[in-house]
Amino acid sequence: MTQAKKRVAIFASGTGSNFQALADDDRLKEVMTISKLVCDKPGAPVVAKAQSRGIDCFVFSPKEYASKAEFEAAILEAIEPVDLIILAGYMRIVSPYLLEHYKGPMINLHPSLLPKYKGVDAIGQAYRAGDSEIGISVHYVNEELDSGQVIAQASLQHPRDESLEDLTQRIHDLEHELLPQVVYQLLTQA
């Protein structure tokens, strides 16, 4: 008897390269269904990627809501029920409202070796600091920005003569490898 696929919601704000890595991963297709893409930027390229794969989208503009709690309530209504929320390039800080009302696990992909370089521009921060080892983290989301328990990390060596653009691309390539692996492990352990 085969086990039912887990339902996941992916939150993203931009191009959707990590969304694409998850949606197109053959192993993940066996264990999960992306029930919803949540995007806070109408017109973001990730929306077209989801639509071309037949994935339902909840796209909203935060300005159209009176408060963060109001749009997060709308998100919860749109995605329920899901077994896992994956923040993959979602550029909004999740509020206590969402954390209190969503009872399942929520993970985030962050482009630094946490606890270093929390928040925005983590790759740029590491680059400007001259770090020779730079990486990524997948962690559980909690009330504090980029501070939840780390699930997995991966790193690469950063030569001093490498451009920020080349480093950023290599970090994205690393994300596309690690995130699907972590999601697969989370969904299949039981």
N, C-alpha and C positions, 0 to 999 in steps of 0.2 A: 504494500500500500504506500503510495507516495504521499509525502507530507504537503499540506497546502502551502502555497507561496505566501511569503510575508508581504504585507502592504507597506510601502514607504512613501513619504513625501519628501521631495527635494526642494530646498529653498535656494534660490540663486538670484543674482542681481545684474549679471553682465553677459559676457560672451557665451558662457555655458560650457566651457571645455571640460570641466569636471563633471557636469551633468552628462555630457556626451560620453565620457569615459565610463560612467556608471551605467547609462542606458544601453551602451553597446557591448558591455562585457558579457561574454557567453556564459560564464559560470553564474553570474548574477541573474541572468535571464531564467535560470533553472530554479532559483530560490526566492525571487522577489518580483513583485509587480510595482512599478512606479504608478501609484494611483493619482498623484497630483504633483505638478510643478507649481511652486509658489514664487512669484516674482513681483518685486516692489517697483519695477521700472517698466512701464508700458513701452513697448517697442524694443526692449533689450533683445539681442540676438538669441539668447537662450530660449525665448518663447517660440521662435520659429523652429528651433531644433526640437523642442518638445512636440509641437504641433505636427511636424513632419514625421514623427514617430507615433502619432496617434495618442499622445499622452495629454490628458486633460490639464488645463492650466487655470490657476487662480491668479490673475494679474490685477494689481491695484496700485493706486497712487496714494501714498500716505497723506498728502495734502487734502484729500477728499474726506478724511475722517477727523473727528473732533479731538481724538487722542490716540496714543499708541495702543492703549487697552481696547479701544473700539476696533481698530483694524486687526489687532491680534485675535479678538473674539470672532471677527469675520473669517480670519484664516482658520481658526479651529473648527468653525462650522463647515468650512469648505473641505477640510482634509479628513475629518473623522470618518471612520476609525482607521488609524494607521498603527503599525507596529514599531516604526522607527522614523524619526525626522533627521534628515541629513542637511546640515548647513554647508553648502558647497559654493562659496563665493557670494554668500548672502551678506550684504554690506550694512546690515542694521543690527544693533544690539538688541538681543531678545530681552524682554522685560520680565519682571517677576510675575506679571499676570499670566503670560504664556507658560512659564515654568510651573506655576501653581495649577493651571487648568489642564495641561497636557500631562498625562500620567506615565507615558512611555519614555524610553530612552531617546535622547537627542544628542547628536554628535556634531562636531564642527571640524572643518579642515582649516588649519592655520599655517601660513608660510613662514614659520620660524621654529627653532628648537626651543619650545617653551621650557622654562618660564621666561626666556629672553624675548624681547621685542613683541610685546602684546600690542593689540590694536592695529591701526592702519599703517601701511607702508613698511611692513616688517622686513621685506626683502631689501628695500632701500636702506633701512636702518642698519641691517647687518652688513650691507655693502659698504656704507659710509664708515662703519666702525672698523672695517678692514678684517672682519672675521675670516679665518682660513677654512673653517667648517661651517656650512650653512645648511639648513634643512627645513623640514616640515613636521607638523604634529597633527595627529587626529586625537581629539579629546572629547570627553563628555561636557555638555554645556551645563553650567551652574549660574548662580546669581552674579558672579564676579567675572568680568571680561577676560576671556582666554585663560581661565584659572581652573577649569574642571580637570578631573583626573585624566592624565594622558593615557591613551590606549596604545598608541604606536607612534614611533618617530622614524624618520629616514633622513640621511644627510649626504652631502657631497662635498668634495674639496673645491675651494674657490681660489683659483690662481689670481694673483694680484693684478695681472694685466687683462683679466676678463672684463668685458663691458657689463654694465648693469642690465642691458637688454639681453645679452647672451645668458647671463646668470638667471634672469627672470624666466627665460624659456626653459632652461635646464630644471629649475625649481618646478615649473608647471609640468614638465615631463615626469618628474619624480612624484608629483601629486597624482597624476593619472595612473601611476602604478600602485601607490600605497593605498589610496582611498578605496578602490574596488576590493583590494585584498582584505582590508579591515572590515568593510561592510559585509563581505562574504563570511568572514569569521564570526562576526556578531550575529548574523542571521542563521548560521548553521550550528552554533553551539547551543545545546539545550539538553 
